[in-house]
């Protein structure tokens, strides 16, 4: 891409992407990716999400004809297009121009609170092992998880599964050496520098330290997927009685989900 002139001024809420950090990679004849780096970091993911929003805004203004959708990952953005209407060679200069002008940062994000029960072998079968391997007590593991500054980076693997970075460094562990064949839906798990919540019962190799009564995917809701990229997320500890009450509300479809989200 061609970077903006050094003398060009940018709004205070924008950043300029360095020339060396962006590269384009073809994904067949209907898509390409814009890659911002080779590591997982808030800055790189913020750039990805900013370009994702900028392209969406441009499409809404009638620009970038032929773009079908953009799909963000942790460090790149895939742009899919209709090959009858446009091509990578036509779109890349336009995206270059969006980046060179400066991408807005600090866009709208939600703050989401997820209730979590960390009690008992049923909900937290790996809590004691995590405590032992990290040199903490189970309560210290829970405290560190609750205090972590989490952000949803991307969704993937299955509908509603969020990759949520920001885990307290004292809890970093690799995935389990022996994955489980069945992980219960809504299990809260950690691995590496991330936490996640399983939207369905499935195989899984992360360490299970709790469970939420919430469903991360529910086709009955207008928006079936609860979490979204860019969300700031925190966990709130609840006891088993509160878990059971909220689980009944979720099952019945009577839970007021708006109480868990602030703009």
Order of alpha helices (4+ residues) and beta strands (2+ residues): beta-beta-beta-alpha-beta-beta-alpha-beta-beta-alpha-alpha-alpha-beta-beta-beta-beta-beta-beta-beta-beta-alpha-beta
